[in-house]
Amino acid sequence: MRINAHYLELKDDYLFAEIANRVSAFQSAHPTARIIRLGIGDVTLPLPRTAVEAMRAAAADMGETSTFKGYGDYPGYAFLREAIAGYYQTKEIALEMDEIFVGDGAKSDLGNILDIFGPDNTVLIPDPVYPVYVDTNVMAGRRVTYVNGSAENGFLPLPEESLHADVIYLCSPNNPTGAVYSRSGLKRWVDYALDNRAVILFDAAYEAFIHDPNLPTSIFEIEGARRCAIEFCSLSKTAGFTGVRCGYTVVPRELTADGVPLNKLWLRRQATKFNGVSYITQRGASAVFTPDGLTEARANIAYYLENARLIREALSEMGIWFVGGENAPYIWLKCPNGLGSWAFFDKLLTEAHVVGTPGAGFGQNGEGYFRLTAFGARDNVVEALARLKADF
């Protein structure tokens, strides 16, 4: 027996595990401290009422012989895929049913999609970046190169012609920076991918937070993207499904590599390694795409975006540089007084009892920056900002 030695190339702890360890140690030493968490991107509002009612009805279905469901279709139940296709139609994007695959979240599919790509592909990842993109490729032993995000380019790097890539990760709205690509920016990436015969893995988990009509919410709004992109989306942030788990991946029919349709390969992978998302969950997910479900989900998103506005306003008053928070739930700020990311984390925790996420955990270019999330309860956000103003 031999282990996969590439796992030894990973950092000892996943970023959020290290944060949890530091917070736990501080809480043990200061049991009366009231810690406010604006770090991990987890929602705090309850699920949309329409989704809850649909899941209750689906649970009842499972208790009756006439409506009981066993194994579902590998790509997901037709009623949910039809609802997703209808949602894309509101963006003037036409999808076929067999291009939509239901999964248990964008994180899983973004990692699992690598099964259909050979180990000798070169992977291009923006830095700073969501750690899962890097870690899943390190685990597989792939070559990873980076394109640099910085304050100068608004943390929205564009392709560099000197770099060749086979697989490209893009996330917009971005995690961790909250920055959002324009149509012209995404067109640059699509053209680059077509020229390099590469595939873009486009993480659209936060697309529902975009309220500026001039900004694209899907890579498929860009001409040529159907020939070079796979899109991943999640109901975790759209409708608060972080604890329920449901997302979807779109693999266009015309997307091929070595003459083989990637749609066919992904279906084959899922049929072998995945038995689908539960019927109850998929009923709840389909309810999100009804008029009532979308209204309720968007009300929650508006709540989080108001939190983000309050954070942006406070940072502006404090003279702290930041991006994001306008069409995204994340605010990416430059650590004050020249502090490093982890030094600012420790100072914020020990002095203000507020938890954020050190930018260094998202890559080399994240050093000196820090991520705050807008997913907290309003009272907690307001109090955290008051503490920040008092201590910094």
KEKE-3310 file (N, C-alpha, C; in steps of 0.2 Angstrom, whole numbers, plus 5000, padded with zeros to 4 digits):
npx = (5004:5002:5002:4994:5006:5005:4996:5004:5010:5001:4996:4997:4985:4968:4963:4951:4950:4962:4959:4948:4954:4962:4953:4945:4955:4957:4944:4943:4953:4947:4933:4922:4922:4913:4912:4911:4908:4914:4919:4920:4911:4896:4879:4866:4852:4836:4830:4821:4804:4795:4803:4805:4792:4790:4800:4794:4783:4788:4795:4784:4779:4788:4784:4773:4767:4763:4769:4782:4800:4814:4831:4836:4837:4853:4858:4850:4833:4820:4811:4818:4829:4822:4817:4829:4834:4824:4827:4839:4834:4828:4839:4841:4848:4849:4847:4849:4841:4849:4861:4862:4867:4863:4870:4878:4883:4893:4906:4909:4908:4917:4929:4927:4925:4938:4941:4938:4948:4965:4980:4991:4988:4990:4986:4978:4977:4969:4977:4974:4964:4951:4954:4951:4952:4966:4970:4964:4969:4983:4982:4980:4992:4994:5001:5002:4999:5000:4990:4991:4982:4979:4979:4981:4975:4962:4960:4955:4962:4968:4970:4987:4997:5009:5008:5003:4989:4979:4968:4957:4953:4940:4931:4917:4905:4920:4927:4940:4938:4927:4926:4920:4919:4918:4909:4917:4929:4927:4926:4938:4945:4937:4941:4955:4954:4949:4959:4969:4964:4958:4949:4937:4934:4921:4916:4901:4895:4891:4882:4869:4870:4873:4868:4869:4864:4873:4883:4889:4881:4883:4894:4890:4884:4893:4899:4905:4908:4901:4909:4920:4919:4913:4901:4898:4887:4878:4865:4868:4872:4863:4851:4852:4856:4867:4867:4859:4863:4864:4867:4872:4879:4884:4886:4890:4884:4892:4905:4921:4935:4950:4941:4931:4915:4914:4903:4897:4907:4907:4894:4896:4906:4898:4888:4895:4901:4892:4877:4867:4857:4846:4828:4820:4828:4830:4817:4815:4824:4819:4808:4814:4816:4803:4791:4788:4798:4810:4807:4808:4821:4828:4825:4832:4845:4846:4846:4859:4867:4864:4870:4883:4884:4884:4897:4906:4903:4908:4922:4926:4924:4934:4945:4951:4957:4948:4940:4925:4909:4899:4892:4893:4895:4906:4920:4935:4949:4963:4975:4976:4989:5000:5000:5002:4992:4989:4993:4985:4973:4974:4975:4963:4955:4959:4958:4946:4937:4932:4930:4938:4944:4961:4970:4981:4979:4973:4982:4998:4997:4987:4993:4994:4981:4963:4948:4931:4915:4897:4888:4883:4871:4861:4862:4874:4883:4883:4887:4900:4906:4906:4915:4927:4929:4931:4943:4952)
npy = (4994:5011:5028:5043:5053:5067:5073:5076:5087:5098:5111:5110:5112:5116:5132:5137:5128:5131:5144:5142:5134:5144:5154:5146:5143:5156:5159:5149:5154:5166:5166:5174:5183:5190:5184:5190:5184:5187:5180:5166:5161:5158:5157:5166:5168:5161:5147:5150:5152:5146:5135:5128:5123:5115:5105:5099:5094:5085:5076:5070:5064:5054:5045:5038:5025:5027:5038:5037:5038:5031:5028:5042:5051:5051:5064:5072:5076:5078:5089:5098:5101:5107:5118:5125:5127:5136:5147:5151:5155:5167:5175:5175:5164:5149:5133:5115:5101:5090:5096:5101:5097:5091:5093:5091:5104:5118:5117:5103:5099:5107:5101:5088:5088:5087:5074:5071:5076:5074:5070:5078:5090:5108:5120:5135:5148:5161:5172:5181:5167:5156:5142:5129:5127:5127:5117:5105:5102:5101:5089:5080:5081:5090:5103:5119:5135:5153:5168:5185:5194:5210:5226:5235:5230:5229:5217:5209:5200:5198:5188:5183:5183:5177:5166:5148:5138:5124:5121:5133:5142:5153:5165:5173:5184:5186:5175:5176:5191:5198:5205:5209:5203:5212:5212:5213:5210:5196:5192:5193:5182:5172:5172:5170:5157:5150:5152:5145:5132:5128:5125:5134:5134:5139:5147:5152:5154:5165:5172:5177:5188:5199:5214:5224:5228:5229:5220:5203:5188:5175:5165:5161:5171:5177:5178:5163:5156:5144:5135:5133:5133:5128:5129:5132:5132:5136:5133:5137:5150:5158:5154:5150:5137:5131:5121:5112:5107:5108:5111:5115:5110:5116:5109:5112:5105:5107:5108:5101:5090:5083:5078:5073:5074:5084:5084:5071:5064:5069:5065:5051:5050:5054:5045:5034:5038:5045:5046:5055:5069:5071:5067:5075:5086:5091:5094:5105:5114:5116:5123:5135:5142:5146:5160:5165:5159:5164:5178:5177:5172:5182:5193:5189:5190:5204:5208:5204:5211:5224:5223:5222:5235:5243:5239:5243:5257:5260:5256:5265:5277:5275:5276:5265:5255:5246:5233:5225:5220:5226:5220:5208:5197:5198:5208:5215:5220:5231:5228:5238:5250:5244:5231:5213:5199:5189:5194:5205:5198:5192:5203:5209:5199:5198:5211:5217:5207:5201:5191:5188:5184:5180:5187:5181:5167:5164:5164:5170:5183:5188:5191:5204:5208:5206:5197:5201:5196:5198:5190:5190:5192:5207:5215:5210:5214:5228:5230:5224:5233:5245:5241:5240:5253:5259:5253:5254)
npz = (5000:4996:5000:4993:4989:4986:4994:5005:5001:5003:5014:5032:5039:5033:5029:5036:5046:5054:5058:5066:5076:5082:5086:5095:5105:5110:5115:5125:5134:5137:5142:5144:5134:5121:5105:5089:5073:5058:5047:5041:5026:5029:5029:5039:5040:5040:5029:5013:5015:5006:5000:5012:5014:5003:5005:5016:5011:5002:5011:5016:5005:5004:5014:5009:4999:4986:4982:4985:4983:4976:4971:4961:4945:4938:4934:4941:4946:4934:4936:4944:4935:4925:4931:4934:4921:4917:4925:4919:4907:4910:4910:4897:4892:4884:4889:4887:4894:4896:4898:4911:4927:4943:4959:4975:4979:4974:4978:4979:4966:4959:4964:4960:4946:4941:4939:4926:4918:4912:4921:4917:4913:4913:4925:4928:4939:4947:4959:4974:4980:4981:4992:4989:4975:4972:4982:4977:4965:4969:4976:4966:4959:4949:4938:4943:4939:4941:4940:4943:4955:4960:4969:4960:4948:4953:4959:4949:4938:4921:4907:4903:4889:4888:4896:4896:4897:4902:4909:4917:4931:4936:4946:4949:4956:4965:4977:4987:4986:4982:4970:4954:4938:4922:4907:4896:4902:4905:4892:4887:4894:4889:4875:4876:4882:4871:4861:4867:4868:4879:4895:4904:4921:4928:4942:4949:4961:4968:4960:4962:4969:4962:4957:4948:4932:4921:4923:4920:4925:4922:4914:4902:4896:4888:4872:4863:4875:4877:4870:4878:4892:4908:4920:4937:4950:4965:4978:4990:4994:4987:4991:5005:5007:5014:5024:5019:5006:4990:4973:4956:4940:4924:4909:4893:4877:4866:4871:4870:4871:4864:4855:4861:4869:4884:4892:4891:4897:4910:4914:4914:4924:4935:4936:4940:4952:4960:4968:4967:4973:4987:4985:4993:4996:4982:4979:4987:4982:4969:4972:4976:4964:4960:4957:4970:4978:4973:4976:4990:4992:4987:4995:5007:5001:4999:5012:5016:5008:5012:5024:5019:5013:5025:5030:5020:5021:5034:5033:5023:5031:5040:5032:5026:5013:5001:4991:4983:4990:4985:4974:4979:4993:5000:5007:5004:5011:5014:5026:5040:5045:5040:5044:5044:5037:5046:5058:5059:5060:5073:5081:5079:5084:5097:5103:5098:5098:5086:5072:5057:5040:5036:5023:5018:5018:5007:4997:4990:4986:4994:5006:5018:5016:5020:5023:5025:5029:5024:5030:5043:5057:5058:5069:5075:5065:5065:5079:5078:5069:5076:5086:5078:5074:5086:5090:5080)
capx = (5000:5006:4998:4995:5011:5003:4993:5009:5012:4996:4997:4995:4978:4964:4963:4946:4952:4967:4955:4944:4959:4964:4947:4944:4960:4956:4938:4945:4957:4943:4927:4917:4922:4908:4915:4907:4911:4913:4925:4917:4905:4890:4873:4863:4845:4833:4828:4815:4798:4793:4808:4804:4786:4791:4803:4790:4778:4792:4796:4777:4779:4793:4781:4768:4769:4761:4774:4789:4805:4821:4836:4834:4841:4860:4859:4845:4826:4818:4808:4823:4833:4818:4817:4836:4834:4819:4830:4844:4830:4827:4845:4842:4853:4845:4850:4846:4840:4855:4867:4862:4868:4862:4875:4877:4886:4898:4913:4910:4908:4923:4934:4926:4926:4945:4941:4938:4954:4971:4985:4997:4986:4993:4980:4979:4972:4971:4980:4972:4960:4947:4959:4949:4954:4973:4971:4961:4974:4989:4981:4980:4998:4994:5005:4998:5002:4995:4989:4991:4977:4982:4975:4981:4970:4956:4959:4952:4967:4966:4975:4993:4998:5015:5006:4999:4985:4974:4962:4957:4948:4938:4926:4914:4909:4925:4929:4938:4939:4921:4927:4916:4921:4914:4908:4924:4934:4926:4927:4946:4946:4934:4945:4961:4953:4948:4965:4973:4961:4958:4943:4936:4929:4918:4912:4896:4891:4888:4879:4863:4872:4875:4862:4871:4862:4879:4888:4886:4880:4884:4899:4887:4882:4898:4900:4910:4909:4899:4914:4926:4917:4909:4898:4896:4883:4876:4860:4871:4872:4857:4845:4854:4856:4873:4866:4855:4867:4862:4870:4871:4884:4881:4892:4887:4885:4897:4912:4924:4942:4952:4936:4926:4911:4915:4896:4897:4912:4904:4888:4899:4909:4893:4884:4899:4903:4888:4870:4862:4855:4840:4822:4817:4832:4828:4810:4816:4828:4815:4804:4818:4815:4797:4791:4788:4804:4815:4806:4810:4828:4831:4825:4838:4851:4846:4848:4866:4870:4864:4876:4889:4885:4887:4904:4909:4903:4912:4929:4927:4925:4940:4951:4954:4956:4944:4936:4920:4904:4893:4888:4895:4894:4913:4923:4942:4952:4970:4976:4978:4995:5005:5000:5001:4986:4988:4994:4978:4968:4975:4974:4956:4952:4961:4956:4939:4934:4929:4934:4938:4948:4967:4970:4987:4976:4970:4987:5003:4995:4983:4996:4992:4974:4959:4941:4925:4909:4891:4883:4881:4865:4862:4865:4881:4887:4883:4892:4907:4909:4907:4921:4932:4930:4934:4950:4957)
capy = (5000:5017:5034:5048:5058:5074:5076:5079:5094:5102:5114:5105:5114:5120:5138:5138:5124:5135:5150:5139:5133:5151:5156:5141:5144:5163:5158:5145:5158:5172:5163:5179:5187:5189:5185:5191:5181:5189:5177:5161:5163:5154:5161:5166:5169:5154:5145:5153:5148:5141:5130:5123:5120:5110:5100:5096:5090:5080:5071:5067:5059:5048:5041:5035:5020:5029:5044:5036:5039:5028:5031:5047:5051:5053:5071:5076:5075:5083:5095:5103:5104:5111:5125:5128:5130:5142:5152:5153:5158:5174:5178:5175:5159:5143:5127:5109:5097:5086:5100:5103:5091:5093:5090:5093:5110:5120:5115:5096:5098:5110:5096:5081:5088:5086:5067:5070:5079:5071:5073:5082:5097:5114:5123:5142:5150:5168:5173:5177:5162:5151:5137:5122:5126:5125:5110:5099:5101:5098:5082:5076:5081:5094:5109:5125:5142:5159:5175:5189:5199:5215:5232:5239:5228:5228:5210:5206:5199:5197:5183:5185:5179:5173:5160:5144:5134:5119:5122:5139:5144:5160:5165:5180:5187:5183:5173:5180:5198:5202:5209:5206:5204:5215:5208:5214:5206:5189:5190:5192:5176:5167:5172:5167:5150:5147:5152:5140:5126:5127:5125:5138:5131:5146:5147:5157:5152:5171:5176:5180:5195:5204:5218:5229:5225:5229:5215:5197:5184:5169:5165:5159:5177:5179:5174:5158:5152:5137:5130:5133:5134:5124:5134:5129:5136:5133:5137:5138:5157:5160:5152:5148:5130:5128:5115:5107:5105:5107:5115:5112:5112:5116:5107:5113:5100:5108:5108:5095:5090:5077:5076:5069:5079:5083:5082:5064:5061:5071:5060:5045:5050:5055:5039:5029:5040:5049:5043:5061:5073:5068:5070:5080:5092:5093:5098:5112:5118:5118:5128:5142:5145:5148:5167:5166:5157:5169:5184:5176:5172:5189:5197:5187:5193:5211:5209:5203:5217:5230:5222:5224:5242:5246:5238:5247:5264:5260:5256:5272:5282:5274:5277:5259:5253:5239:5231:5221:5222:5230:5215:5202:5197:5199:5214:5213:5226:5231:5228:5245:5251:5239:5224:5207:5196:5185:5199:5209:5193:5191:5210:5210:5194:5199:5218:5219:5201:5200:5186:5189:5179:5183:5186:5176:5160:5164:5165:5174:5190:5190:5194:5211:5209:5203:5197:5201:5193:5201:5185:5190:5195:5214:5218:5208:5218:5234:5230:5223:5239:5250:5239:5241:5260:5261:5250:5255)
capz = (5000:4996:5000:4988:4992:4984:5000:5009:4998:5006:5020:5037:5040:5029:5031:5041:5052:5058:5061:5071:5081:5085:5090:5101:5110:5113:5119:5131:5138:5139:5142:5144:5128:5116:5099:5083:5068:5051:5044:5036:5022:5030:5030:5046:5039:5038:5022:5011:5017:5000:5000:5018:5013:4998:5008:5021:5007:4999:5016:5017:4999:5005:5018:5006:4994:4980:4980:4988:4978:4978:4967:4956:4939:4940:4933:4944:4944:4928:4938:4946:4930:4921:4935:4933:4914:4916:4928:4914:4902:4912:4908:4889:4890:4883:4891:4886:4900:4897:4900:4918:4932:4950:4964:4982:4980:4969:4981:4978:4959:4957:4965:4957:4939:4939:4937:4919:4915:4913:4926:4914:4911:4917:4928:4929:4945:4950:4966:4979:4977:4986:4993:4986:4968:4973:4985:4974:4960:4972:4978:4960:4956:4943:4938:4945:4938:4944:4937:4949:4957:4964:4970:4953:4943:4956:4960:4943:4933:4915:4904:4900:4883:4889:4900:4893:4902:4899:4914:4920:4936:4937:4951:4949:4960:4967:4983:4993:4985:4981:4964:4949:4931:4917:4901:4892:4906:4904:4885:4886:4896:4884:4869:4878:4882:4864:4858:4870:4868:4887:4897:4910:4926:4931:4949:4949:4967:4971:4955:4964:4973:4957:4955:4943:4926:4917:4925:4919:4931:4920:4909:4895:4893:4884:4865:4863:4881:4877:4867:4882:4899:4912:4925:4943:4954:4972:4981:4997:4996:4983:4995:5011:5007:5016:5028:5015:5001:4983:4968:4949:4935:4917:4904:4886:4873:4861:4874:4868:4872:4861:4851:4866:4873:4891:4894:4891:4902:4917:4916:4915:4931:4940:4936:4943:4959:4964:4967:4967:4979:4989:4982:4997:4994:4976:4979:4990:4977:4963:4975:4976:4957:4958:4959:4978:4981:4971:4980:4997:4992:4985:5001:5011:4998:5000:5019:5017:5004:5016:5029:5016:5013:5031:5031:5016:5024:5040:5031:5020:5036:5043:5027:5024:5006:5000:4985:4984:4995:4981:4971:4982:5001:5003:5007:5004:5014:5015:5033:5042:5048:5037:5047:5040:5037:5052:5063:5059:5063:5080:5084:5078:5088:5104:5105:5096:5098:5080:5068:5049:5037:5034:5016:5017:5018:5000:4992:4991:4984:4999:5012:5019:5015:5025:5021:5030:5026:5026:5032:5050:5059:5057:5076:5076:5061:5068:5084:5076:5066:5081:5089:5074:5074:5093:5091:5075)
cpx = (5004:5001:4999:4999:5009:5000:4998:5012:5007:4999:4994:4987:4974:4963:4958:4947:4957:4963:4951:4948:4961:4958:4945:4949:4959:4950:4939:4949:4953:4936:4921:4917:4916:4911:4910:4911:4909:4918:4922:4911:4899:4885:4870:4855:4842:4831:4822:4809:4795:4797:4806:4797:4786:4795:4799:4785:4782:4794:4790:4777:4783:4789:4775:4770:4768:4766:4781:4794:4812:4826:4833:4838:4848:4861:4855:4838:4824:4815:4812:4827:4829:4818:4824:4836:4829:4823:4835:4840:4829:4833:4846:4847:4849:4849:4846:4846:4847:4862:4868:4863:4868:4867:4874:4881:4891:4905:4914:4912:4915:4929:4933:4927:4933:4946:4942:4944:4961:4976:4990:4994:4989:4986:4982:4974:4974:4973:4978:4966:4957:4952:4957:4952:4962:4973:4969:4966:4981:4988:4982:4987:4999:4999:5001:5002:4997:4995:4988:4986:4980:4977:4975:4976:4963:4954:4955:4957:4964:4972:4981:4995:5004:5013:5001:4995:4980:4967:4962:4952:4946:4932:4923:4907:4914:4925:4936:4937:4932:4921:4923:4918:4916:4913:4914:4929:4933:4927:4934:4948:4943:4939:4952:4960:4952:4955:4970:4970:4960:4951:4943:4932:4927:4914:4908:4892:4888:4884:4873:4864:4873:4868:4863:4869:4868:4884:4885:4886:4881:4890:4896:4883:4887:4899:4906:4911:4906:4904:4920:4925:4912:4907:4896:4892:4880:4870:4862:4870:4865:4851:4846:4854:4863:4873:4862:4859:4864:4865:4869:4877:4882:4887:4889:4889:4891:4904:4915:4932:4944:4946:4930:4922:4912:4908:4895:4901:4910:4898:4891:4902:4903:4889:4888:4900:4898:4881:4865:4861:4848:4834:4820:4821:4830:4821:4811:4819:4824:4810:4807:4817:4808:4796:4791:4795:4810:4814:4809:4818:4831:4830:4830:4844:4852:4848:4856:4869:4869:4869:4883:4890:4887:4894:4908:4909:4908:4920:4930:4928:4932:4946:4954:4952:4953:4941:4930:4914:4898:4889:4890:4895:4901:4916:4931:4946:4959:4971:4979:4985:5000:5005:4999:4995:4984:4989:4988:4973:4968:4974:4966:4952:4953:4958:4949:4934:4929:4933:4933:4942:4955:4968:4976:4984:4973:4976:4992:5001:4990:4986:4995:4985:4970:4952:4936:4919:4903:4886:4880:4874:4866:4865:4872:4886:4888:4888:4899:4910:4910:4914:4927:4934:4933:4941:4955:4956)
cpy = (5006:5023:5038:5053:5065:5077:5079:5086:5099:5106:5110:5106:5117:5126:5139:5134:5128:5141:5147:5137:5139:5154:5152:5142:5151:5162:5154:5150:5164:5170:5168:5183:5185:5190:5185:5188:5184:5186:5172:5163:5159:5159:5161:5166:5162:5153:5149:5149:5143:5135:5125:5120:5114:5104:5096:5091:5084:5074:5067:5062:5053:5043:5037:5030:5023:5035:5043:5036:5035:5032:5036:5046:5054:5061:5075:5075:5080:5089:5100:5106:5108:5118:5128:5131:5136:5148:5155:5157:5165:5178:5178:5170:5153:5137:5121:5105:5093:5090:5102:5096:5094:5089:5093:5100:5111:5117:5108:5096:5101:5105:5090:5082:5087:5078:5066:5073:5075:5074:5078:5089:5102:5118:5130:5145:5157:5168:5180:5173:5158:5145:5131:5122:5124:5118:5104:5097:5098:5091:5078:5077:5086:5100:5115:5131:5147:5165:5179:5194:5204:5221:5236:5237:5226:5221:5206:5205:5197:5192:5186:5180:5175:5166:5155:5140:5130:5120:5129:5140:5151:5159:5172:5180:5183:5181:5172:5188:5202:5205:5205:5208:5207:5210:5208:5210:5198:5187:5189:5185:5170:5166:5169:5159:5146:5147:5146:5133:5123:5127:5129:5134:5138:5145:5153:5156:5159:5175:5180:5187:5200:5208:5223:5226:5225:5224:5208:5192:5176:5170:5164:5165:5180:5175:5170:5154:5145:5132:5130:5133:5129:5129:5130:5134:5133:5137:5138:5146:5160:5159:5150:5141:5127:5122:5110:5104:5104:5113:5112:5114:5111:5115:5107:5107:5101:5108:5101:5096:5083:5074:5073:5075:5078:5082:5075:5061:5063:5066:5054:5045:5051:5048:5033:5031:5043:5047:5049:5064:5070:5071:5075:5087:5095:5097:5105:5116:5120:5123:5135:5145:5147:5156:5168:5164:5162:5176:5183:5176:5178:5194:5195:5190:5200:5212:5209:5209:5223:5229:5224:5232:5245:5245:5242:5255:5265:5261:5263:5277:5282:5275:5271:5257:5246:5239:5226:5224:5225:5225:5208:5203:5198:5206:5212:5220:5226:5232:5235:5245:5246:5233:5218:5204:5193:5189:5203:5204:5193:5198:5211:5205:5196:5206:5219:5213:5200:5196:5188:5183:5182:5181:5181:5169:5159:5164:5170:5182:5192:5192:5202:5213:5205:5203:5197:5199:5197:5196:5185:5193:5203:5217:5216:5212:5225:5235:5229:5229:5244:5248:5241:5249:5262:5259:5252:5262)
cpz = (5000:4996:4994:4991:4990:4990:5005:5007:5001:5012:5026:5039:5035:5033:5037:5047:5057:5061:5067:5077:5085:5089:5096:5107:5114:5117:5125:5136:5141:5138:5142:5138:5123:5109:5093:5077:5061:5046:5039:5033:5023:5032:5037:5045:5037:5031:5020:5013:5012:4999:5006:5017:5008:5000:5013:5017:5004:5004:5017:5011:5001:5010:5016:5000:4987:4977:4983:4982:4980:4974:4962:4950:4941:4939:4937:4942:4939:4931:4941:4940:4925:4924:4934:4925:4913:4919:4923:4909:4903:4910:4900:4887:4890:4884:4889:4893:4901:4898:4907:4923:4939:4954:4971:4984:4975:4972:4979:4970:4956:4958:4961:4949:4937:4937:4929:4915:4917:4918:4923:4912:4916:4919:4930:4934:4947:4957:4968:4976:4982:4986:4990:4979:4968:4976:4981:4968:4963:4974:4972:4956:4950:4943:4939:4943:4940:4940:4943:4949:4961:4965:4964:4948:4947:4958:4955:4937:4927:4912:4902:4895:4884:4893:4896:4898:4899:4903:4917:4925:4936:4942:4951:4950:4964:4975:4984:4992:4984:4974:4959:4942:4927:4911:4897:4895:4904:4896:4884:4888:4891:4878:4871:4879:4875:4861:4861:4870:4875:4889:4904:4915:4930:4937:4949:4955:4970:4966:4957:4968:4968:4955:4950:4936:4920:4918:4923:4925:4929:4914:4902:4892:4888:4877:4865:4869:4881:4874:4872:4889:4902:4918:4931:4947:4960:4974:4989:4999:4992:4988:5002:5012:5010:5020:5025:5010:4994:4978:4961:4945:4928:4913:4897:4882:4868:4864:4873:4870:4869:4857:4855:4869:4880:4895:4896:4896:4909:4919:4917:4922:4936:4941:4940:4951:4963:4962:4968:4974:4981:4986:4986:4996:4987:4975:4982:4986:4972:4966:4975:4969:4955:4960:4966:4981:4979:4975:4987:4997:4991:4991:5006:5008:4999:5007:5020:5013:5008:5022:5025:5015:5019:5032:5027:5018:5029:5038:5027:5025:5039:5039:5026:5017:5006:4993:4988:4989:4991:4977:4973:4990:5004:5002:5008:5006:5015:5023:5035:5045:5046:5040:5042:5041:5044:5058:5064:5062:5070:5084:5084:5083:5096:5107:5103:5097:5092:5075:5060:5047:5034:5027:5014:5016:5011:4995:4993:4990:4989:5005:5012:5018:5020:5022:5026:5026:5028:5028:5039:5051:5059:5064:5077:5071:5063:5074:5082:5073:5071:5085:5085:5074:5081:5093:5086:5072)
residu = (MET:ARG:ILE:ASN:ALA:HIS:TYR:LEU:GLU:LEU:LYS:ASP:ASP:TYR:LEU:PHE:ALA:GLU:ILE:ALA:ASN:ARG:VAL:SER:ALA:PHE:GLN:SER:ALA:HIS:PRO:THR:ALA:ARG:ILE:ILE:ARG:LEU:GLY:ILE:GLY:ASP:VAL:THR:LEU:PRO:LEU:PRO:ARG:THR:ALA:VAL:GLU:ALA:MET:ARG:ALA:ALA:ALA:ALA:ASP:MET:GLY:GLU:THR:SER:THR:PHE:LYS:GLY:TYR:GLY:ASP:TYR:PRO:GLY:TYR:ALA:PHE:LEU:ARG:GLU:ALA:ILE:ALA:GLY:TYR:TYR:GLN:THR:LYS:GLU:ILE:ALA:LEU:GLU:MET:ASP:GLU:ILE:PHE:VAL:GLY:ASP:GLY:ALA:LYS:SER:ASP:LEU:GLY:ASN:ILE:LEU:ASP:ILE:PHE:GLY:PRO:ASP:ASN:THR:VAL:LEU:ILE:PRO:ASP:PRO:VAL:TYR:PRO:VAL:TYR:VAL:ASP:THR:ASN:VAL:MET:ALA:GLY:ARG:ARG:VAL:THR:TYR:VAL:ASN:GLY:SER:ALA:GLU:ASN:GLY:PHE:LEU:PRO:LEU:PRO:GLU:GLU:SER:LEU:HIS:ALA:ASP:VAL:ILE:TYR:LEU:CYS:SER:PRO:ASN:ASN:PRO:THR:GLY:ALA:VAL:TYR:SER:ARG:SER:GLY:LEU:LYS:ARG:TRP:VAL:ASP:TYR:ALA:LEU:ASP:ASN:ARG:ALA:VAL:ILE:LEU:PHE:ASP:ALA:ALA:TYR:GLU:ALA:PHE:ILE:HIS:ASP:PRO:ASN:LEU:PRO:THR:SER:ILE:PHE:GLU:ILE:GLU:GLY:ALA:ARG:ARG:CYS:ALA:ILE:GLU:PHE:CYS:SER:LEU:SER:LYS:THR:ALA:GLY:PHE:THR:GLY:VAL:ARG:CYS:GLY:TYR:THR:VAL:VAL:PRO:ARG:GLU:LEU:THR:ALA:ASP:GLY:VAL:PRO:LEU:ASN:LYS:LEU:TRP:LEU:ARG:ARG:GLN:ALA:THR:LYS:PHE:ASN:GLY:VAL:SER:TYR:ILE:THR:GLN:ARG:GLY:ALA:SER:ALA:VAL:PHE:THR:PRO:ASP:GLY:LEU:THR:GLU:ALA:ARG:ALA:ASN:ILE:ALA:TYR:TYR:LEU:GLU:ASN:ALA:ARG:LEU:ILE:ARG:GLU:ALA:LEU:SER:GLU:MET:GLY:ILE:TRP:PHE:VAL:GLY:GLY:GLU:ASN:ALA:PRO:TYR:ILE:TRP:LEU:LYS:CYS:PRO:ASN:GLY:LEU:GLY:SER:TRP:ALA:PHE:PHE:ASP:LYS:LEU:LEU:THR:GLU:ALA:HIS:VAL:VAL:GLY:THR:PRO:GLY:ALA:GLY:PHE:GLY:GLN:ASN:GLY:GLU:GLY:TYR:PHE:ARG:LEU:THR:ALA:PHE:GLY:ALA:ARG:ASP:ASN:VAL:VAL:GLU:ALA:LEU:ALA:ARG:LEU:LYS:ALA:ASP:PHE)
# end
